[in-house]
Amino acid sequence: MKTLKRYLSNPYVALVLGMLFMIFGSAKWTIFIAPWFGLAFLLYFSRNVKLWQVLVFGVLGLYISGLLATYEVFPAPLPIFMIILMIVSLKSIIPYLIDKLSKAKEKGFLGTLIFPAAFISLEYLNTFENGDVWSSIANTQYQFKAIQQIASVFGIWGISFLVAWFASLFNWMTGLQWEWKKIKRGVAIAATIYVVVLAFGIFRLAFSHTSADEYVKIAGVTIDNTNVMETLYEDEFGKTISISPETSQASAELQEANKAMIPFIENPADDKYKRTLKTLEGNLELLFQKTALLADEGAKIVVWSEAIGLIINNQEEGVIQRAKEFAREKGIYLFISLGVINPGPYSPDRLLLVNKTMTLTPEGELANTYLKSNPVPFAEQDYGSDDIMPVIDTPYGKLSPVICYDADFPHFMKQAGSNKTDILLIPSGDWKAIDPYHAQMAVLRGIENGVSIVRPVSRATSLATDPYGNIIAKMDFFSSADKTIIANVKTRGVATIYNTIGDVLPYLSLVLTAYIILDILFRAVLRRKKSYLKGKTRALEA
């Protein structure tokens, strides 16, 4: 037993355990409890080794675990991915350094606040660098619905705080060797806070439905469009290629198939692409057929998944006219998501494809054209969006369409709360490695802003949720035959505290972190000055 205890108390064993827990808590596996212990073990390592060891082995541990956790998740070429991951690892060590340099473990119970404050500050500042919250530890907690409800008060920062504070509390108690007399007051305070948060979440979920709720039937449509790339590759190179719908964005097969895309964009009218154009037309026809079936089943709103209607720009007017007539005939609100190819010479400075969602009303009018506001790095161009979230007033509440990656940007998505949107429609396109993690990230935007979400997605799990994050319908792309989702969705959103107080928690964290950093610097200057004066005194005495 003593031998086991000695091994477990070894900082490098803690580092390895922390790495393993963080891997299993990542987007690929997302075991929700894993990050709680992952942060705790990593913090134990950083507190019990020298500073240079944190900088060398701590960063290396974060890098290796990040590599194993996010390979095939991030859609970038491997060399670029590895460089970005190193930058992320160097930034991620900062909260551990602040905790160590501030000597948080010597500051008692109040010192437990230093690490979570620094942790949240880093997460929050990251949103101003690249906008999204992809790497937020809050995203890993989607299986823990009661904890998720705190996002309606403090945003995802409340979830991140609870996970990071647990790590700090764990190390505080370990430092005191779990002696009850020494830790009981702090344990009582912390336990009360966690119990209150859990009780709030359970209570909120328990009363998430009332007899006064009104509903509208909303459907989402997608198709397996890998036939386009397979046909295009054969048209261009005269040989076949097989692309699994489960393939990752960085896979060799998809990279090879993409070689045919540039010559097609440059001249899609070339006779050799007749089969490809026919495949595109067949896919568009299939989308309208599926939409018709869903409308006949009673859907009043139908949404296509992201850019699933791939067309050439000279076809766009015809498609819009057809959609107008279709919406009027069926009496539905139709959200068609198009990827519109702009033919011409290839140039990174020229917009090659436009990713848009268009809203057609039951009167057959084009109510809105929304361009994706937040293109995926290394995968998309800037579409020239005005970054304004549309609001479509309907008898079924206020509807707001955004596209996929847009929902990863909480600052952008706050428009849903300020606009009093009732239902967010998020046509999306994912891949197997980020399923269902990415969909669940969008659910958090619903909880934060008090809105229902309908997210039809190709190559992943489609979801419909209420304003509390309860899943009311889902569809697994890989097992579903018709690849459609239909759900009865609440027509009214709910007010949230977060809509009123905003990012007060990260602001407080930033203030505390800034104070701690200034204190570290001040003490360093004092030590240097004291050392200088001591040396000068010795010189004078000599």
Secondary structure, 3 states (H helix, E strand, C coil): CHHHHHHHCCHHHHHHHHHHHHHHCCCCCCCCCHHHHHHHHHHHHHHCCCHHHHHHHHHHHHHHHHHHHHCCCCCCCHHHHHHHHHHHHHHHCHHHHHHHHCCHHHCCHHHHHHHHHHHHHHHHHHHHHCCCCCCCHHHHHCCCHHHHCCHHHHCHHHHHHHHHHHHHHHHHHHHCCCCHHHHHHHHHHHHHHHHHHHHHHHHHHHCCCCCCCCEEEEEEECCCCHHHHHHHHHHHHCCCCCCCCCCCCCCHHHHHHHHHHHHHHHCCCCHHHHHHHHHHHHHHHHHHHHHHHHHHCCCCEEEECCCCEEEEHHHHHHHHHHHHHHHHHHCCEEEEEEEEECCCCCCCCCCCEEEEEEEECCCCCEEEEEECCCCCCCCCCCCCCCCCCCCEEECCEEEEECCHHHHHCHHHHHHHHHCCCCEEECCEECCHHHCCHHHHHHHHHHHHHCCEEEECEECCEEEEECCCCCEEEEEECCCCCCCEEEEEEECCCCCCHHHHHCCHHHHHHHHHHHHHHHHHHHHHHHHHHHHHHHHHHHHHHC
